Amino acid sequence: MRLDKLLSQATVFTRSQAKIHIKKGKVKVDGDVVKNPAQHISDNANVEYMGVSISKPKLRYIMLNKPAGVVCANKDKDHPTVFDSLFVPNVESLHVAGRLDIDTTGLVLLTDDGQWLHQITSPKHNHRKVYQVDLDTDITEKQIRILSEGVQLKAEKERSKPAQIEVINKTKIRIAISEGKYHQVKRMMAAVGNHVIKLHREKVANIMLDDTLAEGQWRDLDALEIKL
């Protein structure tokens, strides 16, 4: 990790402030003053700022119960973002692992672990995402069959991968997919002649939304959830 990144993540300094302090000679690495903010620091290096030991911060893994009307973006001039609910230091270093539309509710995962982010979002890892879907009209056997076999979506060369469907009632289903195409569930339902009224994500991979979290609340993932 770069020295300026380490200092900014382990303290209240922004990245630009960290660079200034480093260039002023306020940071030592293994007892030597280092003035190069870009210098890479090993995991076992002893880093000090003004005589105070600086530790590499632990990677963070967070689940959030996203309300409707909130966007999965760092900043938005018109709407609140998922980051507005997180009262954690260096929130700008967190990234969303699988975005939800503004009107879709439920499980959102955030992390500053780039490798974990790639693993959970990359299509090649085939992680399932489970949604509860409220429909405009009754689901039919034909629609279930087509969804279960794979749907041809507009502007897509190949059909979507087969979905798993659980019927809750005539206008509510649970659907599990292993892809992450743009507006995929909504487009799949439109392709079979139905319409999504409400969409709620319940699960990603082995991570189930904690039912004790009210909308807008969050918690850290536990070790088993992080393991995937």
Residue pairs with C-beta under 8 A, 6 or more apart in sequence:
1 40
1 41
1 56
2 37
2 38
2 39
2 40
2 41
3 18
3 22
3 27
3 29
3 34
3 36
3 37
3 38
3 39
3 40
3 41
3 47
4 15
4 18
4 19
4 22
4 37
4 38
5 15
5 18
6 41
6 47
6 54
6 56
7 13
7 18
7 21
7 22
7 27
7 47
7 49
7 54
8 14
8 15
8 17
8 18
8 90
9 56
9 57
9 90
9 93
9 112
10 54
10 55
10 56
10 57
11 18
11 49
11 54
12 89
13 21
18 37
19 37
21 27
21 49
22 34
22 35
22 36
22 37
23 35
23 37
24 35
25 33
25 35
26 49
26 50
27 33
27 34
27 47
27 48
27 49
27 54
28 34
28 47
28 48
29 39
29 41
29 45
29 46
29 47
29 48
30 45
30 46
31 46
41 47
43 56
46 53
47 53
47 54
47 55
48 54
57 90
59 111
59 112
59 113
59 116
60 88
60 94
60 110
60 111
60 112
60 113
60 220
61 109
61 110
61 111
61 113
61 116
61 220
61 221
61 225
61 226
62 86
62 88
62 94
62 109
62 110
62 111
62 218
62 219
62 220
62 221
63 107
63 108
63 109
63 110
63 207
63 209
63 210
63 213
63 218
63 219
63 220
63 221
63 225
64 82
64 85
64 86
64 107
64 108
64 109
64 110
64 213
64 216
64 217
64 218
65 105
65 106
65 107
65 108
65 209
65 210
65 213
65 214
65 215
65 216
65 217
65 218
66 72
66 82
66 100
66 104
66 105
66 106
66 107
66 108
66 215
66 216
67 105
67 215
67 216
68 102
68 103
68 104
68 105
69 79
69 80
69 102
69 103
70 79
70 80
70 81
70 82
70 84
70 85
70 102
70 216
71 79
71 80
71 81
71 82
71 102
72 81
72 82
72 96
72 99
72 100
72 108
73 81
73 82
74 81
74 83
74 92
75 81
79 102
82 96
82 108
82 110
83 91
83 92
83 94
83 110
85 216
85 217
85 218
86 94
86 110
86 218
88 94
90 112
93 112
94 110
94 111
94 112
95 110
95 111
95 112
95 114
95 117
96 108
96 109
96 110
97 109
97 110
97 111
97 116
97 117
97 120
97 121
97 204
98 108
98 109
98 120
98 121
98 129
98 180
98 204
99 108
100 106
100 108
100 201
101 183
101 186
101 199
103 199
104 199
104 200
104 201
105 198
105 199
105 200
105 201
105 215
106 131
106 132
106 200
106 201
106 202
106 209
107 201
107 202
107 203
107 204
107 207
107 208
107 209
108 201
109 120
109 204
109 207
109 221
111 117
116 226
116 228
119 125
119 228
120 127
120 204
120 205
120 228
121 180
123 178
123 179
123 180
126 178
127 178
127 204
127 205
127 228
128 164
128 176
128 177
128 178
128 203
128 204
128 205
129 176
129 177
129 178
129 180
129 201
129 203
129 204
130 174
130 175
130 176
130 201
130 202
130 203
130 204
131 174
131 175
131 176
131 177
131 185
131 199
131 200
131 201
131 202
132 168
132 172
132 173
132 174
132 199
132 200
132 202
133 172
133 173
133 174
133 175
133 185
133 189
133 196
133 198
133 199
133 200
134 171
134 172
134 196
134 197
134 198
134 199
135 171
135 172
135 173
135 189
135 194
135 195
135 196
135 197
136 171
136 194
136 195
136 196
136 197
137 171
137 194
137 195
138 170
138 171
139 167
139 170
139 171
139 173
139 194
142 192
143 192
143 193
143 194
144 165
144 167
146 191
146 192
147 162
147 163
147 165
147 175
147 188
147 192
148 162
148 163
148 164
148 165
149 159
149 162
150 159
150 160
150 161
150 162
150 163
151 159
151 160
151 163
151 188
151 191
151 192
152 159
152 160
152 191
153 159
153 160
153 181
153 184
153 187
153 188
153 191
154 187
154 191
156 181
160 177
160 179
160 181
160 184
160 188
161 177
161 178
161 179
163 175
163 176
163 177
163 188
164 175
164 176
165 173
165 174
165 175
166 173
166 174
166 175
167 173
168 174
171 197
174 202
175 185
175 188
177 184
177 185
177 188
181 187
185 196
185 199
186 196
186 199
189 195
189 196
190 196
201 209
202 208
202 209
203 209
205 228
206 224
206 225
206 227
206 228
207 221
207 225
207 228
210 219
213 219
